[in-house]
Amino acid sequence: MTVRLTGAEALALRMTSLLLRPHPAARPSGVAEVVEWFGAMQAQDVASGEWSLGVRLPGRTQADVRTALERREALRTWPMRGTVHLVPSRDAHWMLAVTGVRMLASAATRQAQLGLTAADADRAADVLGAALAGGGRLTRAECLDTLRAAGLDTAGQRGYHLLWYASQRGVTCIAPQVGKEQTFALLDEWVPEPRRPERDEALGILARRYVRSHGPVTAHDLARWTGLTVTDARRGLAVAGDALAPVEVDGVAAVVDAALLDAPREPVDDVHTLPGFDEYLLGFRDRSLMLDPAHANAVVPGNNGIFQSTVVRGGRVVGIWKRTIGKRAVTVTVQQLTPFDAALRSRVESALAGYADYLGLPLRHSW
């Protein structure tokens, strides 16, 4: 039986799926559980990715999140769409094989544009593999120095491409930062006991995790998020089976985590201060449930792919915020996209205080 939902009901369920409201079946207690719930979390910006975890783990600090990542509860790599995500460490190998491999198909075109050859890219992966063997860990700058010492040209965007290629092939992964510097390690050494599901099982896992953490969604949403074909997306949904339930959102067929059918669908007047690069917006192509199109340019100025941090009330973006982190305090400036009354302003300040606590710094406002 297909359950019919209004847009408001779908938004209420979606916020629950995104772990921004209490979920009837999910009570993640740490970084590993949150990342596995999502399957992959946008993390091209390190601080944004860390706060995406922190906001879903109230009471945890940035130091707690970083310690968990050092424990290898999750890692960063390029599993899909050529974009850095946090993924469960033991799933990185198979995700690269199932979704990341599609990006490798375009590597030759990019290499030609950069003046590189396939042999250059493969040699770079071999050079980095040898340099990191035995538990090594190199900063980005050290990786580039190693490539240059081997006679490889890293000027312009070549260095980035060669680092990407080595991780895309499953040779390296992005290890936690050392200070402000990105580091790399060998994937096989960082994750010595990976999961290796068969392809159909892997498609089902991807579908199950995406729907439960983003639903209600469509097969086209899943295809866009993973970078898979729509055919593979539909196959994944079929493999996920009874874990998913059909719904209809304003006349459009979709699927949702079956556990959510009994969850409250009434709008909740909650307030969140989310990072810019968060699955809340980036996990969807159609963001109209959460974002008024009139405010899209404020959230993504010039549609340049750089998302501003958002103030969300009842699932809708009502403002954006920017922070400056100093040694003694974090200063936050809020831009209202819809008018804030005194009560809402107070609630936004409380939400931002949670962010300041996460950083372990006093909060200063600059409205």
TORGULUM-415359 format. One record per residue (C-alpha): residue in one letter; residue number from 1; x, y, z. Coordinates in Angstrom, 2 decimals, padded with zeros to 5 digits. Each point is the difference from the previous one (the first is absolute). Layout:
<batis>
<bati code="a" pos="NUM" X="X" Y="Y" Z="Z"/>
...
</batis>
This chain:
<batis>
<bati code="m" pos="1" X="000.00" Y="000.00" Z="000.00"/>
<bati code="t" pos="2" X="001.34" Y="003.43" Z="-000.97"/>
<bati code="v" pos="3" X="-000.25" Y="002.71" Z="002.65"/>
<bati code="r" pos="4" X="-000.82" Y="003.45" Z="-001.34"/>
<bati code="l" pos="5" X="001.90" Y="002.89" Z="001.55"/>
<bati code="t" pos="6" X="-000.27" Y="003.75" Z="-000.28"/>
<bati code="g" pos="7" X="003.17" Y="002.00" Z="-000.49"/>
<bati code="a" pos="8" X="-000.09" Y="001.04" Z="003.68"/>
<bati code="e" pos="9" X="-000.32" Y="-003.61" Z="001.13"/>
<bati code="a" pos="10" X="002.83" Y="-001.06" Z="-002.29"/>
<bati code="l" pos="11" X="002.21" Y="002.76" Z="001.43"/>
<bati code="a" pos="12" X="-000.72" Y="-001.15" Z="003.56"/>
<bati code="l" pos="13" X="001.03" Y="-003.55" Z="-000.93"/>
<bati code="r" pos="14" X="003.07" Y="001.23" Z="-001.89"/>
<bati code="m" pos="15" X="001.27" Y="001.93" Z="003.01"/>
<bati code="t" pos="16" X="-000.43" Y="-003.17" Z="002.07"/>
<bati code="s" pos="17" X="001.89" Y="-002.01" Z="-002.63"/>
<bati code="l" pos="18" X="002.83" Y="002.54" Z="000.14"/>
<bati code="l" pos="19" X="000.30" Y="-000.57" Z="003.78"/>
<bati code="l" pos="20" X="-000.97" Y="003.59" Z="000.70"/>
<bati code="r" pos="21" X="-003.05" Y="-001.23" Z="001.92"/>
<bati code="p" pos="22" X="-000.41" Y="-003.08" Z="002.23"/>
<bati code="h" pos="23" X="-000.23" Y="-003.15" Z="-002.11"/>
<bati code="p" pos="24" X="-002.10" Y="-002.98" Z="001.17"/>
<bati code="a" pos="25" X="002.67" Y="-002.53" Z="-001.00"/>
<bati code="a" pos="26" X="003.31" Y="001.88" Z="000.03"/>
<bati code="r" pos="27" X="001.82" Y="001.22" Z="003.08"/>
<bati code="p" pos="28" X="003.60" Y="000.35" Z="-001.17"/>
<bati code="s" pos="29" X="002.42" Y="000.33" Z="002.88"/>
<bati code="g" pos="30" X="003.16" Y="000.90" Z="-001.89"/>
<bati code="v" pos="31" X="001.70" Y="001.00" Z="-003.21"/>
<bati code="a" pos="32" X="000.08" Y="-003.52" Z="-001.45"/>
<bati code="e" pos="33" X="-003.76" Y="-000.43" Z="000.47"/>
<bati code="v" pos="34" X="-000.89" Y="003.36" Z="-001.56"/>
<bati code="v" pos="35" X="002.20" Y="-000.52" Z="-003.05"/>
<bati code="e" pos="36" X="-001.27" Y="-003.54" Z="-000.52"/>
<bati code="w" pos="37" X="-003.59" Y="001.25" Z="000.29"/>
<bati code="f" pos="38" X="000.61" Y="002.39" Z="-002.88"/>
<bati code="g" pos="39" X="002.33" Y="-002.27" Z="-001.95"/>
<bati code="a" pos="40" X="001.93" Y="003.08" Z="-001.14"/>
<bati code="m" pos="41" X="000.03" Y="003.59" Z="001.26"/>
<bati code="q" pos="42" X="001.19" Y="003.00" Z="-001.98"/>
<bati code="a" pos="43" X="003.41" Y="001.02" Z="001.38"/>
<bati code="q" pos="44" X="002.03" Y="001.98" Z="-002.54"/>
<bati code="d" pos="45" X="000.31" Y="002.67" Z="002.69"/>
<bati code="v" pos="46" X="001.52" Y="-001.57" Z="003.13"/>
<bati code="a" pos="47" X="-001.56" Y="002.31" Z="002.59"/>
<bati code="s" pos="48" X="-003.42" Y="-000.28" Z="-001.64"/>
<bati code="g" pos="49" X="000.18" Y="-003.79" Z="-000.05"/>
<bati code="e" pos="50" X="000.97" Y="-000.08" Z="003.66"/>
<bati code="w" pos="51" X="-002.90" Y="002.26" Z="001.02"/>
<bati code="s" pos="52" X="-002.38" Y="-002.14" Z="-002.08"/>
<bati code="l" pos="53" X="000.94" Y="-002.76" Z="002.43"/>
<bati code="g" pos="54" X="000.01" Y="002.25" Z="003.06"/>
<bati code="v" pos="55" X="-003.48" Y="001.39" Z="-000.60"/>
<bati code="r" pos="56" X="-001.34" Y="-003.58" Z="-000.09"/>
<bati code="l" pos="57" X="001.90" Y="-001.00" Z="003.15"/>
<bati code="p" pos="58" X="-001.07" Y="002.60" Z="002.60"/>
<bati code="g" pos="59" X="002.49" Y="000.39" Z="002.80"/>
<bati code="r" pos="60" X="002.96" Y="-001.20" Z="-002.08"/>
<bati code="t" pos="61" X="002.83" Y="002.42" Z="-000.64"/>
<bati code="q" pos="62" X="002.14" Y="000.59" Z="-003.05"/>
<bati code="a" pos="63" X="002.80" Y="-001.76" Z="001.87"/>
<bati code="d" pos="64" X="-002.27" Y="-003.02" Z="000.53"/>
<bati code="v" pos="65" X="-000.80" Y="-000.14" Z="-003.72"/>
<bati code="r" pos="66" X="003.65" Y="000.28" Z="-000.97"/>
<bati code="t" pos="67" X="001.00" Y="-002.71" Z="002.47"/>
<bati code="a" pos="68" X="-002.61" Y="-002.32" Z="-001.53"/>
<bati code="l" pos="69" X="001.40" Y="000.65" Z="-003.47"/>
<bati code="e" pos="70" X="003.51" Y="-000.77" Z="001.26"/>
<bati code="r" pos="71" X="-001.48" Y="-003.28" Z="001.26"/>
<bati code="r" pos="72" X="-001.00" Y="-000.59" Z="-003.64"/>
<bati code="e" pos="73" X="-003.74" Y="-000.08" Z="000.72"/>
<bati code="a" pos="74" X="-000.37" Y="001.70" Z="-003.40"/>
<bati code="l" pos="75" X="002.30" Y="001.35" Z="-002.67"/>
<bati code="r" pos="76" X="-000.05" Y="002.53" Z="-002.83"/>
<bati code="t" pos="77" X="000.37" Y="-000.90" Z="-003.64"/>
<bati code="w" pos="78" X="-001.60" Y="000.57" Z="-003.41"/>
<bati code="p" pos="79" X="-002.64" Y="-002.77" Z="-000.12"/>
<bati code="m" pos="80" X="-002.39" Y="001.62" Z="-002.49"/>
<bati code="r" pos="81" X="-000.57" Y="003.05" Z="-002.19"/>
<bati code="g" pos="82" X="003.67" Y="000.96" Z="000.36"/>
<bati code="t" pos="83" X="-000.81" Y="001.57" Z="003.37"/>
<bati code="v" pos="84" X="001.61" Y="-000.68" Z="003.38"/>
<bati code="h" pos="85" X="-002.30" Y="-001.81" Z="002.45"/>
<bati code="l" pos="86" X="000.27" Y="-001.61" Z="003.39"/>
<bati code="v" pos="87" X="-000.71" Y="-003.72" Z="-000.33"/>
<bati code="p" pos="88" X="000.10" Y="-002.94" Z="002.41"/>
<bati code="s" pos="89" X="003.63" Y="-001.08" Z="-000.10"/>
<bati code="r" pos="90" X="-000.72" Y="-003.67" Z="-000.71"/>
<bati code="d" pos="91" X="-002.27" Y="000.99" Z="-002.91"/>
<bati code="a" pos="92" X="002.46" Y="002.23" Z="-001.86"/>
<bati code="h" pos="93" X="001.41" Y="-002.77" Z="-002.21"/>
<bati code="w" pos="94" X="-003.32" Y="-001.23" Z="-001.36"/>
<bati code="m" pos="95" X="-001.47" Y="003.48" Z="-000.36"/>
<bati code="l" pos="96" X="002.94" Y="001.04" Z="-002.17"/>
<bati code="a" pos="97" X="-000.47" Y="-003.18" Z="-002.04"/>
<bati code="v" pos="98" X="-003.75" Y="000.51" Z="-000.51"/>
<bati code="t" pos="99" X="-000.47" Y="003.76" Z="-000.22"/>
<bati code="g" pos="100" X="003.47" Y="001.53" Z="-000.18"/>
<bati code="v" pos="101" X="000.96" Y="-002.04" Z="-003.03"/>
<bati code="r" pos="102" X="-002.41" Y="002.05" Z="-002.12"/>
<bati code="m" pos="103" X="002.14" Y="003.07" Z="000.59"/>
<bati code="l" pos="104" X="003.10" Y="-001.83" Z="-001.22"/>
<bati code="a" pos="105" X="-001.68" Y="-000.33" Z="-003.38"/>
<bati code="s" pos="106" X="000.37" Y="003.76" Z="-000.45"/>
<bati code="a" pos="107" X="003.57" Y="000.15" Z="001.28"/>
<bati code="a" pos="108" X="001.61" Y="-000.26" Z="-003.45"/>
<bati code="t" pos="109" X="-001.85" Y="003.09" Z="-001.23"/>
<bati code="r" pos="110" X="001.08" Y="002.02" Z="003.02"/>
<bati code="q" pos="111" X="003.58" Y="-001.25" Z="-000.26"/>
<bati code="a" pos="112" X="000.18" Y="001.12" Z="-003.63"/>
<bati code="q" pos="113" X="-001.25" Y="003.45" Z="001.01"/>
<bati code="l" pos="114" X="002.74" Y="000.21" Z="002.64"/>
<bati code="g" pos="115" X="002.76" Y="-001.27" Z="-002.26"/>
<bati code="l" pos="116" X="000.30" Y="-003.30" Z="001.88"/>
<bati code="t" pos="117" X="-000.11" Y="-003.54" Z="-001.33"/>
<bati code="a" pos="118" X="-001.59" Y="-003.13" Z="001.46"/>
<bati code="a" pos="119" X="003.54" Y="-001.25" Z="000.61"/>
<bati code="d" pos="120" X="000.74" Y="003.16" Z="002.05"/>
<bati code="a" pos="121" X="-003.07" Y="-000.58" Z="002.17"/>
<bati code="d" pos="122" X="000.75" Y="-003.68" Z="000.56"/>
<bati code="r" pos="123" X="003.63" Y="000.79" Z="000.81"/>
<bati code="a" pos="124" X="-001.12" Y="002.62" Z="002.53"/>
<bati code="a" pos="125" X="-002.17" Y="-002.59" Z="001.74"/>
<bati code="d" pos="126" X="002.94" Y="-002.42" Z="000.09"/>
<bati code="v" pos="127" X="002.38" Y="002.66" Z="001.33"/>
<bati code="l" pos="128" X="-002.41" Y="000.99" Z="002.78"/>
<bati code="g" pos="129" X="-000.68" Y="-003.65" Z="000.80"/>
<bati code="a" pos="130" X="003.71" Y="-000.65" Z="000.47"/>
<bati code="a" pos="131" X="000.55" Y="003.18" Z="002.03"/>
<bati code="l" pos="132" X="-002.86" Y="-000.79" Z="002.39"/>
<bati code="a" pos="133" X="000.67" Y="-003.72" Z="000.41"/>
<bati code="g" pos="134" X="000.63" Y="-001.26" Z="003.50"/>
<bati code="g" pos="135" X="-002.42" Y="002.27" Z="001.81"/>
<bati code="g" pos="136" X="001.23" Y="003.25" Z="-001.47"/>
<bati code="r" pos="137" X="-002.07" Y="003.16" Z="000.08"/>
<bati code="l" pos="138" X="000.90" Y="003.04" Z="-002.07"/>
<bati code="t" pos="139" X="-001.45" Y="003.47" Z="-000.16"/>
<bati code="r" pos="140" X="-001.33" Y="001.28" Z="-003.29"/>
<bati code="a" pos="141" X="003.12" Y="002.12" Z="-000.47"/>
<bati code="e" pos="142" X="002.24" Y="-003.00" Z="000.71"/>
<bati code="c" pos="143" X="-001.95" Y="-002.10" Z="-002.51"/>
<bati code="l" pos="144" X="000.50" Y="002.65" Z="-002.67"/>
<bati code="d" pos="145" X="003.72" Y="000.25" Z="000.86"/>
<bati code="t" pos="146" X="000.23" Y="-003.79" Z="-000.38"/>
<bati code="l" pos="147" X="-001.65" Y="000.12" Z="-003.41"/>
<bati code="r" pos="148" X="002.26" Y="002.81" Z="-001.19"/>
<bati code="a" pos="149" X="003.07" Y="-001.90" Z="001.22"/>
<bati code="a" pos="150" X="-001.14" Y="-002.89" Z="-002.20"/>
<bati code="g" pos="151" X="-000.05" Y="002.33" Z="-003.02"/>
<bati code="l" pos="152" X="-003.77" Y="000.59" Z="-000.14"/>
<bati code="d" pos="153" X="-001.35" Y="003.47" Z="-000.77"/>
<bati code="t" pos="154" X="-002.37" Y="001.20" Z="002.75"/>
<bati code="a" pos="155" X="-000.41" Y="003.61" Z="-001.15"/>
<bati code="g" pos="156" X="-003.46" Y="001.54" Z="-000.25"/>
<bati code="q" pos="157" X="-002.75" Y="-002.56" Z="000.48"/>
<bati code="r" pos="158" X="002.24" Y="-002.94" Z="-000.88"/>
<bati code="g" pos="159" X="000.96" Y="-000.68" Z="003.62"/>
<bati code="y" pos="160" X="-003.60" Y="-000.06" Z="001.16"/>
<bati code="h" pos="161" X="-000.96" Y="-002.34" Z="-002.84"/>
<bati code="l" pos="162" X="002.81" Y="-002.44" Z="000.78"/>
<bati code="l" pos="163" X="-000.94" Y="-000.08" Z="003.71"/>
<bati code="w" pos="164" X="-003.64" Y="-000.52" Z="-000.96"/>
<bati code="y" pos="165" X="000.88" Y="-002.74" Z="-002.45"/>
<bati code="a" pos="166" X="002.01" Y="-001.98" Z="002.56"/>
<bati code="s" pos="167" X="-002.91" Y="000.09" Z="002.45"/>
<bati code="q" pos="168" X="-002.56" Y="-000.68" Z="-002.74"/>
<bati code="r" pos="169" X="001.91" Y="-003.14" Z="-000.90"/>
<bati code="g" pos="170" X="-000.10" Y="-001.10" Z="003.63"/>
<bati code="v" pos="171" X="003.73" Y="000.38" Z="000.59"/>
<bati code="t" pos="172" X="-000.21" Y="002.85" Z="002.53"/>
<bati code="c" pos="173" X="-002.60" Y="001.64" Z="002.21"/>
<bati code="i" pos="174" X="-000.18" Y="003.33" Z="001.79"/>
<bati code="a" pos="175" X="001.07" Y="-000.46" Z="003.60"/>
<bati code="p" pos="176" X="-000.88" Y="002.52" Z="002.75"/>
<bati code="q" pos="177" X="001.61" Y="003.41" Z="-000.04"/>
<bati code="v" pos="178" X="003.28" Y="000.70" Z="001.75"/>
<bati code="g" pos="179" X="-000.54" Y="003.54" Z="001.19"/>
<bati code="k" pos="180" X="-001.49" Y="001.69" Z="-003.05"/>
<bati code="e" pos="181" X="001.65" Y="-002.33" Z="-002.50"/>
<bati code="q" pos="182" X="-001.75" Y="-002.75" Z="-001.91"/>
<bati code="t" pos="183" X="001.73" Y="-003.37" Z="000.24"/>
<bati code="f" pos="184" X="-000.08" Y="-003.20" Z="-002.05"/>
<bati code="a" pos="185" X="000.50" Y="-003.66" Z="000.89"/>
<bati code="l" pos="186" X="-000.19" Y="-003.31" Z="-001.84"/>
<bati code="l" pos="187" X="-003.60" Y="-001.15" Z="-000.08"/>
<bati code="d" pos="188" X="000.91" Y="-003.68" Z="000.38"/>
<bati code="e" pos="189" X="002.05" Y="000.79" Z="003.11"/>
<bati code="w" pos="190" X="-002.45" Y="002.50" Z="001.48"/>
<bati code="v" pos="191" X="-002.81" Y="-002.55" Z="-000.45"/>
<bati code="p" pos="192" X="001.58" Y="-003.49" Z="000.11"/>
<bati code="e" pos="193" X="-003.30" Y="-001.90" Z="000.26"/>
<bati code="p" pos="194" X="-002.46" Y="001.57" Z="-002.45"/>
<bati code="r" pos="195" X="-003.49" Y="-001.22" Z="-000.76"/>
<bati code="r" pos="196" X="-000.34" Y="-001.35" Z="-003.54"/>
<bati code="p" pos="197" X="-003.67" Y="-000.61" Z="-000.90"/>
<bati code="e" pos="198" X="-001.00" Y="-001.27" Z="-003.42"/>
<bati code="r" pos="199" X="-001.18" Y="002.69" Z="-002.43"/>
<bati code="d" pos="200" X="-003.74" Y="-000.59" Z="000.44"/>
<bati code="e" pos="201" X="000.35" Y="000.00" Z="003.77"/>
<bati code="a" pos="202" X="002.06" Y="003.20" Z="-000.21"/>
<bati code="l" pos="203" X="-002.70" Y="001.71" Z="-002.09"/>
<bati code="g" pos="204" X="-002.57" Y="-001.03" Z="002.57"/>
<bati code="i" pos="205" X="002.11" Y="001.39" Z="002.85"/>
<bati code="l" pos="206" X="000.41" Y="003.32" Z="-001.80"/>
<bati code="a" pos="207" X="-003.73" Y="000.22" Z="-000.70"/>
<bati code="r" pos="208" X="-000.98" Y="-000.96" Z="003.53"/>
<bati code="r" pos="209" X="002.35" Y="002.52" Z="001.61"/>
<bati code="y" pos="210" X="-000.88" Y="002.86" Z="-002.32"/>
<bati code="v" pos="211" X="-003.75" Y="-000.46" Z="000.37"/>
<bati code="r" pos="212" X="000.08" Y="-000.40" Z="003.77"/>
<bati code="s" pos="213" X="002.19" Y="003.10" Z="000.42"/>
<bati code="h" pos="214" X="-001.63" Y="002.27" Z="-002.62"/>
<bati code="g" pos="215" X="-003.47" Y="-001.34" Z="-000.77"/>
<bati code="p" pos="216" X="-002.52" Y="000.51" Z="-001.39"/>
<bati code="v" pos="217" X="002.01" Y="-000.18" Z="-003.24"/>
<bati code="t" pos="218" X="-000.28" Y="-001.38" Z="-003.53"/>
<bati code="a" pos="219" X="002.16" Y="-002.36" Z="-002.05"/>
<bati code="h" pos="220" X="001.29" Y="003.05" Z="-001.89"/>
<bati code="d" pos="221" X="001.02" Y="001.58" Z="003.32"/>
<bati code="l" pos="222" X="001.99" Y="-003.13" Z="000.85"/>
<bati code="a" pos="223" X="001.63" Y="-000.05" Z="-003.44"/>
<bati code="r" pos="224" X="000.99" Y="003.64" Z="000.30"/>
<bati code="w" pos="225" X="001.41" Y="-000.45" Z="003.55"/>
<bati code="t" pos="226" X="002.05" Y="-003.08" Z="-000.82"/>
<bati code="g" pos="227" X="000.91" Y="000.85" Z="-003.57"/>
<bati code="l" pos="228" X="-001.42" Y="-003.38" Z="-001.05"/>
<bati code="t" pos="229" X="-002.26" Y="-000.56" Z="-002.96"/>
<bati code="v" pos="230" X="-003.73" Y="000.11" Z="000.62"/>
<bati code="t" pos="231" X="-000.07" Y="-003.71" Z="-000.90"/>
<bati code="d" pos="232" X="002.48" Y="-000.78" Z="002.79"/>
<bati code="a" pos="233" X="-001.89" Y="002.26" Z="002.39"/>
<bati code="r" pos="234" X="-003.22" Y="-001.87" Z="-000.67"/>
<bati code="r" pos="235" X="001.81" Y="-003.30" Z="000.44"/>
<bati code="g" pos="236" X="001.28" Y="001.18" Z="003.37"/>
<bati code="l" pos="237" X="-003.49" Y="000.99" Z="001.11"/>
<bati code="a" pos="238" X="-001.31" Y="-003.41" Z="-001.06"/>
<bati code="v" pos="239" X="002.74" Y="-001.78" Z="001.95"/>
<bati code="a" pos="240" X="-000.76" Y="002.11" Z="003.10"/>
<bati code="g" pos="241" X="-003.51" Y="-001.48" Z="-000.18"/>
<bati code="d" pos="242" X="-002.35" Y="000.24" Z="002.98"/>
<bati code="a" pos="243" X="002.35" Y="002.28" Z="001.91"/>
<bati code="l" pos="244" X="-001.44" Y="002.75" Z="-002.20"/>
<bati code="a" pos="245" X="-003.62" Y="001.06" Z="-000.42"/>
<bati code="p" pos="246" X="-001.72" Y="001.73" Z="-002.95"/>
<bati code="v" pos="247" X="-001.43" Y="003.47" Z="000.57"/>
<bati code="e" pos="248" X="-001.37" Y="002.74" Z="-002.19"/>
<bati code="v" pos="249" X="001.06" Y="003.60" Z="000.62"/>
<bati code="d" pos="250" X="-002.32" Y="002.53" Z="-001.60"/>
<bati code="g" pos="251" X="-000.72" Y="-002.53" Z="-002.72"/>
<bati code="v" pos="252" X="003.61" Y="-001.12" Z="-000.58"/>
<bati code="a" pos="253" X="000.93" Y="-003.64" Z="000.72"/>
<bati code="a" pos="254" X="002.79" Y="-000.38" Z="002.56"/>
<bati code="v" pos="255" X="001.31" Y="-002.36" Z="002.66"/>
<bati code="v" pos="256" X="000.72" Y="000.41" Z="003.70"/>
<bati code="d" pos="257" X="001.47" Y="-002.04" Z="002.83"/>
<bati code="a" pos="258" X="-002.84" Y="-002.36" Z="001.01"/>
<bati code="a" pos="259" X="000.73" Y="000.75" Z="003.66"/>
<bati code="l" pos="260" X="-001.09" Y="003.60" Z="-000.60"/>
<bati code="l" pos="261" X="-003.56" Y="-000.80" Z="-001.03"/>
<bati code="d" pos="262" X="-001.06" Y="000.10" Z="003.65"/>
<bati code="a" pos="263" X="002.11" Y="003.07" Z="000.82"/>
<bati code="p" pos="264" X="-001.71" Y="003.33" Z="000.74"/>
<bati code="r" pos="265" X="-000.59" Y="002.03" Z="-003.16"/>
<bati code="e" pos="266" X="-001.11" Y="003.21" Z="001.64"/>
<bati code="p" pos="267" X="002.27" Y="003.01" Z="-000.57"/>
<bati code="v" pos="268" X="002.38" Y="000.63" Z="002.89"/>
<bati code="d" pos="269" X="001.16" Y="003.51" Z="000.77"/>
<bati code="d" pos="270" X="003.65" Y="-000.92" Z="000.67"/>
<bati code="v" pos="271" X="003.05" Y="002.18" Z="-000.71"/>
<bati code="h" pos="272" X="003.38" Y="-001.19" Z="-001.31"/>
<bati code="t" pos="273" X="003.19" Y="001.78" Z="-001.03"/>
<bati code="l" pos="274" X="001.50" Y="-002.26" Z="-002.65"/>
<bati code="p" pos="275" X="003.28" Y="000.12" Z="-001.91"/>
<bati code="g" pos="276" X="-000.06" Y="000.94" Z="-003.65"/>
<bati code="f" pos="277" X="001.20" Y="-003.32" Z="-001.38"/>
<bati code="d" pos="278" X="-002.56" Y="-002.19" Z="001.68"/>
<bati code="e" pos="279" X="-002.13" Y="-002.84" Z="-001.34"/>
<bati code="y" pos="280" X="-003.03" Y="002.06" Z="001.05"/>
<bati code="l" pos="281" X="000.25" Y="001.96" Z="-003.26"/>
<bati code="l" pos="282" X="002.76" Y="-001.67" Z="-002.00"/>
<bati code="g" pos="283" X="-001.64" Y="-003.41" Z="000.14"/>
<bati code="f" pos="284" X="-002.78" Y="001.11" Z="-002.36"/>
<bati code="r" pos="285" X="-000.32" Y="001.44" Z="-003.46"/>
<bati code="d" pos="286" X="-003.43" Y="001.49" Z="000.67"/>
<bati code="r" pos="287" X="000.34" Y="002.01" Z="003.21"/>
<bati code="s" pos="288" X="-003.34" Y="001.79" Z="-000.23"/>
<bati code="l" pos="289" X="-001.41" Y="-001.74" Z="003.08"/>
<bati code="m" pos="290" X="002.75" Y="001.55" Z="002.13"/>
<bati code="l" pos="291" X="001.02" Y="003.13" Z="-001.89"/>
<bati code="d" pos="292" X="-002.13" Y="002.76" Z="-001.51"/>
<bati code="p" pos="293" X="001.34" Y="000.53" Z="-003.56"/>
<bati code="a" pos="294" X="000.02" Y="003.73" Z="000.75"/>
<bati code="h" pos="295" X="002.73" Y="-000.66" Z="002.60"/>
<bati code="a" pos="296" X="002.10" Y="-002.37" Z="-002.13"/>
<bati code="n" pos="297" X="002.50" Y="002.67" Z="-001.06"/>
<bati code="a" pos="298" X="000.63" Y="001.00" Z="003.62"/>
<bati code="v" pos="299" X="000.76" Y="-003.60" Z="000.95"/>
<bati code="v" pos="300" X="002.07" Y="-000.73" Z="-003.14"/>
<bati code="p" pos="301" X="001.16" Y="003.41" Z="-001.28"/>
<bati code="g" pos="302" X="000.28" Y="-000.02" Z="-003.77"/>
<bati code="n" pos="303" X="-000.84" Y="-003.71" Z="-000.01"/>
<bati code="n" pos="304" X="003.74" Y="-000.62" Z="000.39"/>
<bati code="g" pos="305" X="-000.27" Y="-003.18" Z="002.05"/>
<bati code="i" pos="306" X="001.12" Y="001.67" Z="003.23"/>
<bati code="f" pos="307" X="-002.83" Y="-000.39" Z="002.50"/>
<bati code="q" pos="308" X="-000.41" Y="002.37" Z="002.93"/>
<bati code="s" pos="309" X="-000.78" Y="-001.31" Z="003.47"/>
<bati code="t" pos="310" X="-003.75" Y="000.11" Z="000.62"/>
<bati code="v" pos="311" X="-002.46" Y="000.83" Z="002.74"/>
<bati code="v" pos="312" X="-002.87" Y="-002.47" Z="-000.28"/>
<bati code="r" pos="313" X="-003.37" Y="000.37" Z="001.71"/>
<bati code="g" pos="314" X="-002.58" Y="-002.73" Z="-000.31"/>
<bati code="g" pos="315" X="001.95" Y="-001.49" Z="-002.89"/>
<bati code="r" pos="316" X="000.13" Y="003.24" Z="-002.05"/>
<bati code="v" pos="317" X="003.04" Y="002.21" Z="-000.50"/>
<bati code="v" pos="318" X="-000.66" Y="003.37" Z="001.65"/>
<bati code="g" pos="319" X="003.52" Y="001.41" Z="000.17"/>
<bati code="i" pos="320" X="003.69" Y="-000.51" Z="-000.61"/>
<bati code="w" pos="321" X="002.90" Y="000.38" Z="002.40"/>
<bati code="k" pos="322" X="003.75" Y="000.49" Z="-000.14"/>
<bati code="r" pos="323" X="002.55" Y="-000.51" Z="002.73"/>
<bati code="t" pos="324" X="003.46" Y="001.26" Z="000.79"/>
<bati code="i" pos="325" X="001.92" Y="-002.22" Z="002.38"/>
<bati code="g" pos="326" X="002.53" Y="001.78" Z="002.17"/>
<bati code="k" pos="327" X="002.20" Y="-001.22" Z="002.82"/>
<bati code="r" pos="328" X="-002.36" Y="001.31" Z="002.67"/>
<bati code="a" pos="329" X="-003.47" Y="-000.12" Z="-001.59"/>
<bati code="v" pos="330" X="-002.04" Y="-000.84" Z="-003.06"/>
<bati code="t" pos="331" X="-001.79" Y="002.97" Z="-001.56"/>
<bati code="v" pos="332" X="-003.15" Y="-000.75" Z="-001.98"/>
<bati code="t" pos="333" X="-001.85" Y="002.29" Z="-002.41"/>
<bati code="v" pos="334" X="-003.57" Y="-000.92" Z="-000.98"/>
<bati code="q" pos="335" X="-001.80" Y="001.24" Z="-003.10"/>
<bati code="q" pos="336" X="-003.78" Y="-000.30" Z="000.19"/>
<bati code="l" pos="337" X="-001.71" Y="-001.24" Z="-003.16"/>
<bati code="t" pos="338" X="-003.39" Y="000.25" Z="001.68"/>
<bati code="p" pos="339" X="-000.71" Y="002.37" Z="002.90"/>
<bati code="f" pos="340" X="001.03" Y="-001.24" Z="003.47"/>
<bati code="d" pos="341" X="-002.11" Y="001.08" Z="002.94"/>
<bati code="a" pos="342" X="001.57" Y="000.21" Z="003.46"/>
<bati code="a" pos="343" X="-000.99" Y="-003.56" Z="000.87"/>
<bati code="l" pos="344" X="001.56" Y="-001.49" Z="-003.14"/>
<bati code="r" pos="345" X="003.13" Y="002.06" Z="000.41"/>
<bati code="s" pos="346" X="000.39" Y="-001.39" Z="003.52"/>
<bati code="r" pos="347" X="-000.44" Y="-003.55" Z="-001.28"/>
<bati code="v" pos="348" X="002.58" Y="000.54" Z="-002.76"/>
<bati code="e" pos="349" X="002.43" Y="001.32" Z="002.60"/>
<bati code="s" pos="350" X="-000.59" Y="-003.16" Z="002.07"/>
<bati code="a" pos="351" X="000.70" Y="-002.18" Z="-003.03"/>
<bati code="l" pos="352" X="003.19" Y="001.91" Z="-000.72"/>
<bati code="a" pos="353" X="001.00" Y="-000.37" Z="003.65"/>
<bati code="g" pos="354" X="-000.06" Y="-003.74" Z="-000.63"/>
<bati code="y" pos="355" X="002.47" Y="000.51" Z="-002.83"/>
<bati code="a" pos="356" X="002.23" Y="002.12" Z="002.24"/>
<bati code="d" pos="357" X="-000.10" Y="-002.72" Z="002.68"/>
<bati code="y" pos="358" X="000.97" Y="-002.53" Z="-002.65"/>
<bati code="l" pos="359" X="003.06" Y="002.16" Z="-000.79"/>
<bati code="g" pos="360" X="000.69" Y="000.60" Z="003.70"/>
<bati code="l" pos="361" X="-000.03" Y="003.78" Z="-000.49"/>
<bati code="p" pos="362" X="-002.17" Y="002.87" Z="001.25"/>
<bati code="l" pos="363" X="-002.52" Y="001.34" Z="-002.52"/>
<bati code="r" pos="364" X="-000.10" Y="003.55" Z="-001.26"/>
<bati code="h" pos="365" X="-002.89" Y="001.20" Z="-002.16"/>
<bati code="s" pos="366" X="000.19" Y="002.54" Z="-002.78"/>
<bati code="w" pos="367" X="-003.56" Y="000.36" Z="-001.34"/>
</batis>
